[in-house]
Amino acid sequence: MNSPWLVNGAVCDRVPAGDRGLHYGQGLFETMRLSGGELPLWPRHRARLSRGARTLGIALDEVQVEDELARARALWPSEGVVKLIVTAGSGGEGYRADAGAVSTRVIGYRPVPEPRAPLRLQVCSHRLPCAPALAGIKHLNRLDQVLAARELDPGCEGLLLDGSQRIVEVLSGNFFVKSAAGWRTPPLTGNGVRGVLRELLLDTVFPALGETLDEADMTLSELCAAEAAFACNAVRGIEPVARIEGWRNLDIGAVAPISAALHRLVPCFAD
Ligand SMILES: Cc1ncc(COP(=O)(O)O)c(C=O)c1O
């Protein structure tokens, strides 16, 4: 395979030392499943990227990004994972960015990860701070996830809570829980990433199945009483939770109809 990195449209694995993504985390990323040479969820990734660019003041040229993605895809295998990073570029005076600065675009490739066994969830003690202005977007500052990952035992996935003990999401995905009242997922108004898979489940998959799904806060004690749960992201699709470490097992069978419906809609995600 050719180089796994393209920077500003050229095969290269370096960015300028003055880049604001490196200095301040002023940038965004999308990690996307590549299937049959296409990015099936690209319109949703593009919409989140452009929301994030407006929030962080990044000059995003969507046509240029799409051209560079097409160039990258022509170099790489047709199945895999593509990571796109767009930063605010170089320049500015300290935290103050230059108006009209040109963005830096980095595109990388990696193979699809091996599927994992149903998840064992470990509740992390690190709490996600409340930052409503940044909630939902996929910005480059992932230090909370880095700290939480340091707590995890091998083979476990982390469950992240906020300072009010509300469940937010898992380490690198969104979180759904089934109780007697139906399915529920946290609303992500103060923190967390509004995943493209989460959005697809909310607006298409659950309505097609006729399943109730509420965006509502939930606590650990509600999770303890739950029947089933799953995590999801745009690389691995849906991953059922088998066990909450130290507490109890969950019913992974209850997740199967949701996975099957997602597979019918986007076949690269296994059912
Ligand atoms: C912290 C975090 N939350 C949620 C998600 C899920 O987002 P998506 O469905 O767009 O992959 C991710 C994906 O990497 C993530 O890193």
The ligand as a MOL file (V3000), in Angstrom:
LIG
                    3D

  0  0  0     0  0            999 V3000
M  V30 BEGIN CTAB
M  V30 COUNTS 16 16 0 0 0
M  V30 BEGIN ATOM
M  V30 1 C -15.7420 10.2950 22.3960 0
M  V30 2 C -16.5890 9.7370 21.2890 0
M  V30 3 N -17.9260 9.7280 21.4230 0
M  V30 4 C -18.7350 9.2300 20.4510 0
M  V30 5 C -18.1920 8.7010 19.2860 0
M  V30 6 C -19.1080 8.1300 18.2220 0
M  V30 7 O -19.0870 8.9270 17.0780 0
M  V30 8 P -19.3440 8.3280 15.6100 0
M  V30 9 O -20.6380 7.5470 15.6730 0
M  V30 10 O -19.4570 9.5250 14.7570 0
M  V30 11 O -18.1820 7.4510 15.2850 0
M  V30 12 C -16.8020 8.6740 19.1260 0
M  V30 13 C -16.2040 8.0980 17.9160 0
M  V30 14 O -15.0160 7.9670 17.7890 0
M  V30 15 C -15.9820 9.2130 20.1420 0
M  V30 16 O -14.6410 9.2270 20.0280 0
M  V30 END ATOM
M  V30 BEGIN BOND
M  V30 1 1 1 2
M  V30 2 1 2 3
M  V30 3 2 2 15
M  V30 4 2 3 4
M  V30 5 1 4 5
M  V30 6 1 5 6
M  V30 7 2 5 12
M  V30 8 1 6 7
M  V30 9 1 7 8
M  V30 10 2 8 9
M  V30 11 1 8 10
M  V30 12 1 8 11
M  V30 13 1 12 13
M  V30 14 1 12 15
M  V30 15 2 13 14
M  V30 16 1 15 16
M  V30 END BOND
M  V30 END CTAB
M  END
